[in-house]
Amino acid sequence: MCGISGIIDIKGIDIKQTRAMSDIIRHRGPDDEGFLVADVNDQLYCCGGPDTPAAVWSSKYSYSPAGILEELPDRTFRLAMGHRRLSILDLTPAGHQPMSYGSGRYWIAFNGEIYNHNDIKKELLDLGYQFISRTDTEIVLAAYAEWGYECQNRFVGMWAFAIYDHTLKELFLSRDRYGIKPLYYWFSSSGCFHFASEIKQFSTCAGWEAKMNSEKAYDYLIYSFTDHSDETMFTGVYQLPSGSYYISNFDQIKPDSSGRINYHKWYFLKRDPFKGSFNEASEIFRKHFERSVKEHLNADVTVGTALSGGLDSSSIVCEVNKILRNNGKTELQKTFSSCALDERYDESYWMNIVIKHTKVQAYFIYPTLNEVADLTSEIIWHQDEPYQSQSAFLAYNVFRLARENGVKVLLNGQGADEYLGGYGQFTMARYASMLKHLRILPLVLDIRNRQKINHIPFLFLLQGIGYHLLPLSMRTGIAHITSSYDQIKKIIDIEKLKIKPSHPYTRIPVNYLTIPEISEHLTFFSTLPKYLRWEDRNSMAHSVEARVPFLDHRLVEFAYNLPDDFIDRDGITKKVMREAMNGLLPEKIKNRKDKKGFVTPEELWVRKENPALFRSKISEAIDLTDGIIKPGALKYFDRIVSGEVPFNYTYWRIIQFNEWIRKFKVKI
């Protein structure tokens, strides 16, 4: 896991800005730093800096640094690429970046991990390629040299990288299938092209001005949506979408009228319905999962696991434990968890079942309200954009705990809920499909079995089923009527945002009707992207690499093509996964139905412990946001505190919006 940066302009660039872009994300890679610059005469220079280790300076690779960036001759430069390294594989100087391959033709700044790089390496060796390191970075370069952009389809992993073809004077940018690793870009007013791992890197560049993207601010404040498109909350800053690439000659790197580049989508989920039995599906799921966890353990540093007590993280912990035992490794696996002193919000009962079962070395944190007050500004600086609840705060502390205890890589269960219906989001769509196909008796039996596990009022069932039978336009209208959106709109001055209001769903190019559609919607647009941003920034804030075994694309694609009732049936979510984990998980965990994950006693903090703290922050937001947050926000918050309005996170979005504007000096 690392951080990358780049500046390109055929008219000339200030290479010192590359240093600033790199320095501001030192947390992403404190182990090494490097730079590649090219002048207008195509002369290349490899440079280092204060964080470049002595062993790298003395190494003799073609990409070893030869001098300090600021000491280069007075030339006009048109390309600069920077890299911050968090050393995970091949800790030697051979892993230094930017790295070159092919007699200096190809250069790369790479962030991520390719878990099947050894398999690709064998194939490339058979084709005559030679390697000098044990890194996956070198494999990516050779794969690009051999297969061009088609190499992306061969990679299993997470990545965001930039490859410079010195012969063709061409830039290639790529992002992994699900956007696990970030890649942002921005054009200055002069047309200079910048790319980076974090938005804050652009703030160090000439011409930067932090301006609010009003439409994205609206989506966030009203609907709690972020990361659902290639736009960000900063006007003019975009992210290369997940599963996309961009390739261009230097003299053709130009924005369109909206400021975007002409990227290409290379990855799509494909429908190929599974024809086997449920038991066969469970066995295949288990094999995919086992392979993924095994590959995600490949590292030359200590690997730990996050443990929330839920099905996903517990499965990873138990599988890692099994692998270690089978390999004869006696060292204890380290797990990291967030707990609460209030039993209503505490998951330690479930965690301890897994801990006792695996005998791991467990570490815990107990977050407090004081820490929220102290850390909010720091966390939002790392996040670049607002986050929606204190779940991000918990993860921030879990990664800090891991780093404090010598763990540099942390596996966790992120991603499975979106394609396995972890929160029951598939149930009503499946019932609607059964009704539509007149499967009346199976529908009645399924509902009856579901009610035994978790009773739902009959009227709510009818509304849920009916909702998924309606066209999108009508469903969006009903959502407006039956939700609290209208109440929230009364405390946000939408006219000051100067936009035409619309529901974010109407701007997402995937429907929300069938289970495959919902899965794709959640995975690529509405929920997973924001969770992956939280994950990346929280882990990188503490120089820890976060890995997500459930987002191995082979596992995702397999589950995506299973029959609906293999995933959700009789009130049981993730049915195929539960069966697949039979014999691995403790029975109580495997059969658990009340999933919570890492939760905070947020309602207790707001309503009982210190409502005045949050109220004062809302008051600050009213003053700072030039009227976007109306004074009525205080009355709305008071109604939440009193219980007159059901507890929701609107108050926190307002506070975060204010903190974001203040921290990044955003013009609204």
N, C-alpha and C positions, 0 to 999 in steps of 0.2 A: 504494500500500500504506500502510495507516494502522493506527491503533488506536482503538477506540471503547469507551465506557462509558456506563452509565445506571443511574439509581435512580428507582423509582416507588413511591409509597405515598400513598394518598389521605388518610391520617391525618397526613402531614407527614414531611419528610425533612431530613437535615442536608446542605446543599449543599456544605459544605466537604469531605465525603467524596468528592464527585465530583472535586475537585481532586487528592486523594490517589490516587484510582483512575487518574487521567490521568498524574500525575507518575511513578508507578512503571513506566509503559510508555513513557517518553519516547523510548526507543530505537526504538519503532515509528514515531514521527513527530516528529523534532526540528525540522522546518521551520516548524511553525505549531501553535497550539492554540486551541481555542474551546469555548464552553459555551453551552447553551440551558437556561434554567430557567423553570418556570411556577409561579405561586403558586396558592393555592386559589381566587382570583378570576379565574383564567385569564389573568392578565397575564403576557406573555412578556418575558424579558430575555435579550439577547445579550451574552455576556461574553468577555473575553480573559484573557491571563496573561502571564508573563514571556517565553514563547517566541512570542507573537503578534508578527509583524513590524510595524515602524512603518508600512509601506505598507498593511497590513491595517487598522491603527487609523485611518488617514486616508482609507480608502475609504468610499464612500457607498452600498454595497449594502444591501438591506433586512435582510441577515443579518450585516452588519459589527458587530463588538463595540462596545458603547457604554460599557462600564465593566468594572471588575475584579469577579470573582466574590465576593470577600470583602467588597466595599464595597456590596453590594446592601442595600436597606432591610430593616429587621427585619420579615419577613413569614413566614408559614407556606407552605412550598413543597411541591409534590407530585410534581414531575418535574424531573429534571436529566439532561442528555445531554452527554457530553464527547467531544471528538475530537482526536486527534493526527495531524497531516498529514505524510506523506512525499510531497513534491511531485513528480509524474511527468508529468502532463498539465496544460497551462495553468498555468504557474508563477506567474501573477499573483494578486493578492488576490481575483479573481473565483472562485478555487477554494477559498476559505476555507469551513470547516465548523464547526458544523452549518450547513447551507445550507437556504434556504427556496424555495418555489415556490408559485404560485397565490395571490398577494396575502397570503402569510403563512399559508396554510392547512396546507401540507405542509412538514415539516422532516425532514432526514435527517442521520445520522452513518453514513458509508459507508467500508468497507474493501474494497479490491479493484480490479479493472479489468473494464470491459465492452468487449470488443474490437470488437464490431460497433456501437458507439454512434453512429457517423456514419451508418450505414444506418438506424438507428431514428430518428435526428434528422431525416433527410430525410422520413420518413413522418410524423413529428409536425409538421414545418413545413407539410406539405401539409394537415394537419388544423387549422392556424391557431395552433399553439404558437409562442412566441417565446423566444429564449435570449440570455443576456448573457455566457455563458462558453463556452469550448471543452472543458469537462470532461464526462466521462461521468457524473459525479454528478448534474448538472442533468438529464441525459437520463433517469436512473433515476427522479427525482422526477416529471418530466412523464409518463413512461410509466406510473407508478403512478396519477397523476391521471387518465389516459385509460383504462387497462385494469384497474386494481385489481391483485389478486394474480396475474391472468393474465399480467401483464407479465413474470414470471419466465421463462415459456416462450420469450420473445423474446430474452432475453439470452444472449450467447455470452461466457463469461468465468468469473471467480472473484470471489466476493463474500460478505460478511456485512454486513448493514446493518440499521439501525433507522429506521423512518419514524414520525413522530408526526403524526397528523391532528388539528390544533387545533380544527377544527369539530366533529368527532365525538368528540373526547377518546379517541382510539383509538391503540393501538400495533401496529405491524406489524414483525415480525422475519423475516428471510429469510437462507437460506444456500444457496450454490451446489450444483450437482448432485452433485459428488464430495467436497464438504467441503474444498476447497483452502484456504479461509479459515475461521478458527475463530470460534465464537460460543458462549460459556458463559453459564449463568445459575445463580442461587442465591437462595433465600429465607432471610432471617434469621429468628430465632425469633419476632420480632415481626410477621412477615409482609411485611416490606419486600422488594420485588423488585429484584434487581440483574442486569444483563447486562454482558458484557465480552469483550474479545478474548483475554485471558489469565487463568488462574485466580488468579494472584498478586494481581490487582487486588482481589479480595474480601478479601484479608488486611488491607486498609486500612480496612475497614468495621466499623461497630459490630455486635457480636454474632458476629463471625467466630471460629470455633474449628476449627482444622485437625484433622479426625478421619479415621482410615484407613478406607477402604471394604474390608473384609476379603475379600469375594469377588473384587474386582479385584486385591487384593494376591496372593491365591491364584493367579489366572489368570496374573499376571505372574511370580511366583516359580517356579511349576511348569511352565507352558506357554509362557512368554515372550510372552504376549498383553497388549496394551494397545490402547486406542482402538477396540475392537471392538463397543462399544455406546454408548448415550447416557450411561452412567455414567462417572465418572472415579474415580481412586484416592482422591479426597476425598469423604467421605460428604456427601451433600446438594448436591454440585456436579454439574451435568449440562451436556451440550452439546446444542445444537439439532442434530439429526441432519442429515447431508448431504441435499440435495434436499428440505428441509422448511421450513415457515413457521409462524408463530404470529401470530394477530390477536385482539385483545381490547380492550374498553373498560376504562378504568382501574379502575373499581369491580369488575371481574370477574377481575382478574389474581390468581389464587389457585392454590396448589399442590394437587395431589391427595394422597392419603394417603402416597405415596412421595416427595413433594417435586417432582414433575414438573409441567410445564405441558401443556395440551392442544394439542399441535402437530399439524400436518397434513403428510402426505407429498405433495409436489407433483411429484416426478420419479421415474419408473420406467423401467428399460430395457425396451424392447418387442421382442418376437420378430417379425421380418419377414424370413425367410430369403432370402438373396441367390440369384438364379436364373441369373446370368450366368456367363461362363467365368472361369478363373483370370487370364488376361491382362486381361480387362475389370476384374476386381476390383483388380488391381495398378495399373491406370491411374487408377481412381477413388480408391484409397488415396493415390496420389501427389498428386492434385489436392486432396484434403482436407488432406493434410499441408502442401502448398505454401501454401494459403490460411491455414492456422492459423499457420504460422511468420511469414508476412507480417503478419498481424494482431497477433501478439505482439511485433512490432518497433515498434509504434506508441508512441512516447514522446517527450517533450521533453528527455530526459536521455540520457546514454550508456548503451547496452545492450551487455552482454557475454554470453558463453556459457560454461557449464561443459563441460569435456571430460575424459571418463574413458577414452576409447579404445574404448568399446563401440559397438555398432551405433546405439543411440538418440541419445546425445549427439553422436556423429560425424555422424549424419544432420542434426541441427540446425545444427551448425557449418558443414557443407558447404552447406546450403540458405541460411543467412544470408549466406555468402560469395557465393553465386550471385546473391542478391537485390541485395547491395551492388554487385557488378560490373555487373549489368544496369541499375542506377540511376546508374551512372557515379560512384559514390562511391569515392574513392581512399584514404580513411582505413583503417587496418588494423583488422580485427576483433580484439578482445581475448578470449582464452580463459584459463580458470583450471583448474588441475589439481592433484591430490594424487598424489605419487609416493612411492617407498620406495627407500632405499639398498640394501636386500636385493633381489636380482633376482627371488626367488621371489614377492615381493609387489608387484613393480613393473610398471606398465602403460605406462611411457614409450615403449617400442618402438612400441606401437599409436598412442599419442598423436602421436608424431613423424611417423608416416605421414600422418595427417590434417593436421598442421601444415605439412608439406612440400607437401602437395597444395593447401592453401588459402592458404599464406603468411600465416597469422594472426600476431598478436603474442601470444606465449604466455607465461604466468606459471605458476610451479610452487611448491608447498610440499612439504617433506619432514618429516612429523610425527615426533616423538620421544616416547619414554616419559616423559621429564621434563615435556613439555607436557601429557600425559595427567594426570599427577599435579597439575600446576598449574591446569589448566583444568576439571577434572571438576566441582568445586563451582560454578563460574561457569556452566557449560553446563546443569547440572541446574536452576539457578535460572531460566534462560531457558526451559527445556523444561517446567517446572512438574511434570512427572511423569517417572519413570524411563525411560531408553532402554535398548535391549537389547544393543547392541554399540558398538564404536568407530567404526562408519560415521557416526554422528551427530557424533562428534568431528572426523572428516575434513571433513565438510560445513561444520561451524562454521568451520574454518580456511580453507576455500575461499572462503566468503562474506567473511571478514575480508580475505583477499587481494584480492578484487574491490574492496571499499570503499577499501582503501589505494591502489588504482590508479585511482581516480576513476570506478568503475563503480557505477551506482545501480540498475540492473536487470540480472538475470542469468537467461538462459534455460537450462533443463536438461532432461534426458530422462526425468524421473520420470513414472511411470504406464503406460508402454507394456508393461512386463513382465507386468502383471496381466491385461490382456486379449489379449495376444499370446503368452502362454506362454513368456516369455523365459528361464525357468530349467528348461524341459522339464516343467513341472507338468501339461501337457495330455496328454502321450504315453500314459501308462497308461490314462487315461480313454478316449482314442480307441481304443486297442487293445481295451479291454473292450467298447466299442460295436461294433467290427468283429466281435468274436467273438460277441456277442449277436445280431447280424444275419447270422451265418454267412458273413461275407466272409473265408473262410479263406485263399484264395490271396493276395489283396491284403495280408492280415495277415502271412503268412509272408514275402512279398517286402519289405514295409516293415521288418519286424524285421531281415531279412538286410541291407538297406541301412543300417539304423541301426547295426548291429553293426560295420560297416566304418568308421564315423565314431567311435564311442565304445562299446567293447565292454562289455556288461552281463551278469553271470552269469545263466544261464538260470533258476535258482531265483528270483532277484530279479525277473526278468520275470514269472514265474508268480505270485509273491506280489503284485506291483503290479497285474497284470490282475485277479486274484481279488479284491483289496481293493475295486476299483471295481465289482465285480459283486454285492457284499454289501449288505444294508440298513445304514442308518446305525448302528443300535444295535450290530450285530456289528462294523462297521468301527471304531467307537470302542473297543470291547473289545479288538480286535486291536492297535490303536495303543498301548493301555496295556501289553500283553504284550511287544510287539516294540520298545518304545522305552526310553529311559532315565528315564522319568517315575517309575517305582517307586524308582529309586535316589535321585532328587532328593527324593521325598517323605520319605525317611528322614532328611534333614537339615533339613526344615521341619516345625515342630510345628503340624500342621493343627488340632489340637484347640484350641490357643490362639487361632486365628483365629475360632473359634466359628461355623463355616458348615457347610453340607452340601456336601461336595465334588462337583463335576461337571465334565466336560470343557467348555471354552468352546464347542466346536462344537455341543453340545446346546442352547445358548442363542442360537445364530445362526439367524435365520429363513430361511436358504437352504441347500439341500443341497450336497453336494460330490461329485457323481456324474458328470454330463455336463460337457462343456467350457463351454457357456454358464453352467451353475451354478457351476463352479469360477471362471470369470471374474468373475461377479457377487460370489461369496464373497470373492475376493481384492480386488476393487475397492472394495467397500462395507464390508467387515468385517475380514478377517483380516490383511491386510498393508498395503495402500495407505494406510488412515487413519493408521497410526502413522508411515509415511514422510512423509506430508504434514504431520503435526505437527512432525516433526524439521525439515522443509524450512522451514516458516513461522517457527518460533522461531529457527533458526540464521540465516536471512536477516535477520529483523527485529532480531536481536541487534546486527547491524552496519548497521542502517538501509539494507538492500538489499531490493529487491522481487524475489522469485523467481517466475518464470513457467514454466509447464509446457505447451508446445504439444501434447504427446501427449494431453492431457486436454481437448481441444476435443471437446465431446459428439458432434459430427457424425462425427468420426473414430472415437471409441469405439463409437458405435452401429453404424457401418458394419462395423467389425471383428467386433463382437459377433454379427452376423447372417451371417457368412461360414461356408461349410462347414468342418468340422473340418480336413480335409486341405489347406485353403488356408492354414492357419496353422501346422500341425505335420505334417510328413510325411518319411519316410525319414531320420529322425534330424536333420532341419533344423527349427529353431524359427523363428518369425516369417517363415515362407516368403513370404507375400504382401508383407510389408514389404521383405524383401531384394530381391524382384523389382521392387518399386516404386521402390527407390533405385538401380536400375541406371542407370549413366551419371552419377550424382551422387556416389556414394561410391567411394573407391579400392577396387579389387577385393579386396585383402587384408582390408579392413574388412568389406566386404559379405559375404564368405564365411567370416568368423571364426566359430568354433564354441565357443571356450573363454571365454565371457563371465565377467568378474570385477567390473567396475565399480570404484569407489573401495574399495580393500581396505587393511587395516592389517596390519603384521607382529605381530598380537596374540599369536599362539601363541608366537612367538619371545620376545616381551617376558615372557610368563608363565612359560615353561618354561626359558628360558636367561638372559635379560638381568637380570631382577630379580624372581624369584618372591617374595622376602621382602616386597617392597612390597605386593603383592596379598594375601599371607597376613596381613599386619598389618591391612589394611583389613577382611578377613573376620573377624578377631578382634574388631575394633571393632564389627562388626555383631552378633556374638554377644552382646556386652555391652549394646548399645544397644536391641536389639529385644525385650527382655523375654522371651527364650526362644523367640521365633518361629524364629530361626535357631539351630539346635542346635549344640553343640560339635563334632558329627560333621562339620560343614561343613569344618573344617580338614583332617580326614583325607581327605575327598573331594577337596579341592583338592590335597593332596599326591599323591594317586593320579593326578590330571590332570597334574601336573608331571612325575611319574615316567614317564608314558605307560601306566600300568596301566589308566587309563580314557581313552577317546578324547577329544580336546580338544573342549570345548563351552563355552558362554557362561554356565553356571550361576553360576560364580564372580563374573562381572561383574554379574549381576542381584542377587546378594546385596550386593555393594558399593554398587550404585546404590540399592537399597532403603534401605540404611543412610544414604547421603548424602541421600536425599530426606527421610527422617524428621528428620534433623538440620537440614537447611537450612530446612525449612518448619515445624519444631517440631510434628510430627504426633503426635497422641495415638493410641496403638495399643491 
